[in-house]
Amino acid sequence: MYLEIDNLSKRWTNSGETPQVLQNISLKIKENEFVCIVGPSGCGKTTLLKILSGIEKADSGSVIFNQKETDTTCQCRNMVFQEPPLYPWKTVAENVELGLIFNKVPAKERQATVKEKIVLCELSGYENYYPNQLSGGMKQKTQLARVLALNPDIVLLDEPFAAMDEILRHSFDIYLQHLWEEEKKTYIMVTHSLEEALLLADRILIMKPNPGEIHLEECIDLPRPRDLFSKEIVELRKKLRNELSKFY
């Protein structure tokens, strides 16, 4: 098994109270699988993602990657945030290169990797632009390029397209599918959009709140690209919407 989450629990301490955010989360994820996590706000989706990345630590339970338990950040598991954390004084190319510099990758290899990821992420011609010259979508592509430049085994995505309108978001979902097919990495994505999950995922996890637990797992064995108006997808959407409606 590639990534295993075993009996994970997490509490937040707030004004003397310790609300349970996650409770007894157990999950197995295969190599190159695309998993989407959906659920109402406050059910712990982002917290789970941060624990998988090593940014946050669980109170109990374990994260096992390639048969080794881990609770620290690692280049092998990289996170894409909803708001791209780009350095405003650095160009697109310099932002993409940043992680490679921190990891002391030789200059020649850095340049080749940056060029490759800029092409992959459709940023050609924008190498010398600064973040304030970019649209929100181009900023997100720059963040993706920086993450992929580190060649992680697992890409963790926290609602990366949430701020986009429906049409633009759909085009970015298709773009993300293309990246996943090109790179063949494991993607774990948090989203509030059931349609986005149905378009992208091999498996959808629905989480329930108070405390956060996995309520349902749905495998989607349908070829890509998917038609959101096909009979199979429409039936799945109805089923999953019905399950989600229990928590609203």
C-alpha positions as semicolon CSV with decimal commas, in nm:
position;residue;x (nm);y (nm);z (nm)
1;M;0,000;0,000;0,000
2;Y;0,129;0,345;-0,099
3;L;-0,023;0,582;0,159
4;E;-0,205;0,463;0,468
5;I;-0,383;0,672;0,729
6;D;-0,447;0,473;1,045
7;N;-0,695;0,583;1,313
8;L;-0,607;0,953;1,286
9;S;-0,756;1,199;1,536
10;K;-0,703;1,572;1,598
11;R;-0,836;1,830;1,846
12;W;-0,803;2,210;1,845
13;T;-0,754;2,387;2,177
14;N;-0,969;2,700;2,189
15;S;-1,060;2,903;2,501
16;G;-1,016;2,606;2,728
17;E;-1,219;2,377;2,505
18;T;-1,075;2,101;2,286
19;P;-1,319;2,042;2,000
20;Q;-1,266;1,722;1,806
21;V;-1,178;1,812;1,446
22;L;-1,096;1,465;1,316
23;Q;-1,189;1,132;1,471
24;N;-1,057;0,787;1,384
25;I;-0,979;0,854;1,017
26;S;-0,851;0,540;0,844
27;L;-0,782;0,535;0,473
28;K;-0,564;0,364;0,211
29;I;-0,461;0,543;-0,108
30;K;-0,298;0,376;-0,407
31;E;-0,008;0,504;-0,612
32;N;-0,121;0,738;-0,896
33;E;-0,477;0,750;-0,761
34;F;-0,676;1,074;-0,785
35;V;-0,881;1,114;-0,465
36;C;-1,124;1,401;-0,398
37;I;-1,247;1,487;-0,049
38;V;-1,579;1,672;-0,018
39;G;-1,790;1,775;0,278
40;P;-1,935;2,076;0,459
41;S;-1,716;2,354;0,599
42;G;-1,563;2,264;0,933
43;C;-1,552;1,887;0,880
44;G;-1,170;1,881;0,885
45;K;-1,087;1,840;0,516
46;T;-0,805;2,096;0,512
47;T;-0,678;1,980;0,852
48;L;-0,650;1,625;0,717
49;L;-0,457;1,754;0,415
50;K;-0,218;1,949;0,640
51;I;-0,156;1,641;0,853
52;L;-0,078;1,438;0,541
53;S;0,170;1,708;0,432
54;G;0,332;1,725;0,777
55;I;0,235;2,091;0,833
56;E;0,010;1,986;1,122
57;K;0,053;1,695;1,360
58;A;-0,221;1,453;1,461
59;D;-0,297;1,391;1,829
60;S;-0,316;1,018;1,769
61;G;-0,295;0,770;1,485
62;S;-0,037;0,754;1,210
63;V;0,044;0,842;0,849
64;I;0,240;0,568;0,673
65;F;0,404;0,642;0,339
66;N;0,575;0,358;0,153
67;Q;0,564;0,147;0,470
68;K;0,733;0,414;0,685
69;E;0,552;0,620;0,947
70;T;0,595;0,994;0,903
71;D;0,473;1,314;1,073
72;T;0,706;1,575;0,922
73;T;0,709;1,775;0,600
74;C;0,881;1,613;0,306
75;Q;0,959;1,697;-0,055
76;C;0,774;1,377;-0,146
77;R;0,440;1,527;-0,029
78;N;0,377;1,883;-0,145
79;M;0,073;2,104;-0,095
80;V;-0,104;2,345;-0,330
81;F;-0,291;2,611;-0,132
82;Q;-0,613;2,794;-0,216
83;E;-0,424;3,126;-0,214
84;P;-0,092;3,094;-0,404
85;P;0,192;3,185;-0,162
86;L;0,410;3,355;-0,424
87;Y;0,690;3,599;-0,344
88;P;0,580;3,931;-0,501
89;W;0,937;4,049;-0,564
90;K;1,024;3,736;-0,763
91;T;0,930;3,657;-1,122
92;V;0,735;3,351;-1,230
93;A;1,058;3,165;-1,312
94;E;1,217;3,267;-0,981
95;N;0,912;3,154;-0,784
96;V;0,915;2,817;-0,961
97;E;1,287;2,782;-0,892
98;L;1,264;2,865;-0,522
99;G;1,218;2,514;-0,382
100;L;1,501;2,384;-0,599
101;I;1,734;2,649;-0,453
102;F;1,633;2,553;-0,098
103;N;1,713;2,192;-0,184
104;K;2,053;2,294;-0,326
105;V;1,985;2,158;-0,674
106;P;2,273;2,255;-0,911
107;A;2,208;2,564;-1,124
108;K;2,208;2,384;-1,460
109;E;1,960;2,123;-1,337
110;R;1,743;2,396;-1,181
111;Q;1,721;2,587;-1,508
112;A;1,623;2,274;-1,701
113;T;1,355;2,181;-1,447
114;V;1,210;2,533;-1,436
115;K;1,189;2,544;-1,815
116;E;1,021;2,202;-1,827
117;K;0,757;2,288;-1,564
118;I;0,685;2,629;-1,714
119;V;0,605;2,458;-2,044
120;L;0,401;2,185;-1,868
121;C;0,199;2,442;-1,673
122;E;0,134;2,661;-1,979
123;L;0,339;2,956;-1,850
124;S;0,562;3,004;-2,153
125;G;0,604;3,375;-2,223
126;Y;0,532;3,468;-1,861
127;E;0,871;3,369;-1,715
128;N;0,968;3,730;-1,633
129;Y;0,628;3,848;-1,510
130;Y;0,577;3,933;-1,143
131;P;0,275;3,804;-0,943
132;N;0,100;4,144;-0,953
133;Q;0,101;4,119;-1,334
134;L;-0,075;3,780;-1,333
135;S;-0,439;3,675;-1,320
136;G;-0,554;3,452;-1,035
137;G;-0,541;3,151;-1,266
138;M;-0,185;3,225;-1,379
139;K;-0,077;3,263;-1,015
140;Q;-0,224;2,922;-0,941
141;K;-0,041;2,771;-1,239
142;T;0,282;2,923;-1,105
143;Q;0,221;2,761;-0,766
144;L;0,152;2,426;-0,938
145;A;0,473;2,458;-1,141
146;R;0,672;2,526;-0,822
147;V;0,522;2,221;-0,651
148;L;0,578;1,993;-0,952
149;A;0,938;2,118;-0,991
150;L;1,018;1,936;-0,666
151;N;0,890;1,612;-0,820
152;P;0,671;1,506;-0,526
153;D;0,517;1,160;-0,514
154;I;0,195;1,303;-0,370
155;V;0,033;1,636;-0,461
156;L;-0,210;1,770;-0,201
157;L;-0,454;2,033;-0,330
158;D;-0,665;2,251;-0,100
159;E;-0,949;2,395;-0,313
160;P;-0,704;2,542;-0,567
161;F;-0,975;2,679;-0,799
162;A;-1,234;2,787;-0,541
163;A;-1,208;3,159;-0,627
164;M;-1,276;3,107;-0,998
165;D;-1,610;3,138;-1,176
166;E;-1,780;2,820;-1,295
167;I;-1,664;2,830;-1,658
168;L;-1,301;2,913;-1,575
169;R;-1,300;2,653;-1,299
170;H;-1,418;2,385;-1,541
171;S;-1,134;2,470;-1,783
172;F;-0,883;2,449;-1,496
173;D;-1,025;2,111;-1,391
174;I;-0,954;1,983;-1,743
175;Y;-0,607;2,137;-1,721
176;L;-0,545;1,965;-1,384
177;Q;-0,657;1,632;-1,530
178;H;-0,403;1,684;-1,808
179;L;-0,127;1,748;-1,551
180;W;-0,221;1,435;-1,359
181;E;-0,219;1,224;-1,674
182;E;0,119;1,369;-1,782
183;E;0,294;1,337;-1,445
184;K;0,116;1,025;-1,313
185;K;0,142;1,124;-0,948
186;T;-0,095;1,065;-0,660
187;Y;-0,336;1,359;-0,621
188;I;-0,545;1,420;-0,309
189;M;-0,775;1,716;-0,354
190;V;-1,014;1,897;-0,118
191;T;-1,308;2,059;-0,295
192;H;-1,656;2,191;-0,218
193;S;-1,761;2,117;-0,575
194;L;-1,918;1,776;-0,625
195;E;-1,909;1,830;-1,003
196;E;-1,533;1,891;-0,986
197;A;-1,486;1,568;-0,790
198;L;-1,700;1,371;-1,036
199;L;-1,496;1,505;-1,326
200;L;-1,155;1,427;-1,175
201;A;-1,162;1,154;-0,912
202;D;-1,097;0,784;-0,912
203;R;-1,252;0,790;-0,566
204;I;-1,462;1,045;-0,378
205;L;-1,461;1,062;0,001
206;I;-1,752;1,237;0,174
207;M;-1,670;1,366;0,521
208;K;-1,920;1,445;0,797
209;P;-1,864;1,716;1,062
210;N;-1,863;1,731;1,443
211;P;-1,634;1,544;1,460
212;G;-1,483;1,500;1,116
213;E;-1,515;1,142;0,996
214;I;-1,531;0,965;0,661
215;H;-1,900;0,909;0,596
216;L;-1,881;0,742;0,254
217;E;-1,634;0,629;-0,014
218;E;-1,743;0,616;-0,379
219;C;-1,520;0,465;-0,647
220;I;-1,569;0,602;-0,999
221;D;-1,467;0,354;-1,266
222;L;-1,554;0,566;-1,568
223;P;-1,323;0,665;-1,855
224;R;-1,185;1,017;-1,891
225;P;-1,266;1,276;-2,014
226;R;-1,604;1,256;-1,845
227;D;-1,931;1,412;-1,948
228;L;-2,104;1,567;-1,646
229;F;-2,438;1,518;-1,823
230;S;-2,396;1,147;-1,897
231;K;-2,647;0,912;-1,738
232;E;-2,386;0,753;-1,511
233;I;-2,253;1,084;-1,378
234;V;-2,603;1,231;-1,330
235;E;-2,705;0,927;-1,123
236;L;-2,386;0,948;-0,915
237;R;-2,439;1,320;-0,860
238;K;-2,791;1,256;-0,728
239;K;-2,667;0,983;-0,494
240;L;-2,378;1,187;-0,354
241;R;-2,582;1,509;-0,323
242;N;-2,833;1,314;-0,119
243;E;-2,556;1,195;0,113
244;L;-2,408;1,547;0,146
245;S;-2,749;1,698;0,218
246;K;-2,758;1,503;0,547
247;F;-2,497;1,743;0,690
248;Y;-2,645;2,078;0,581
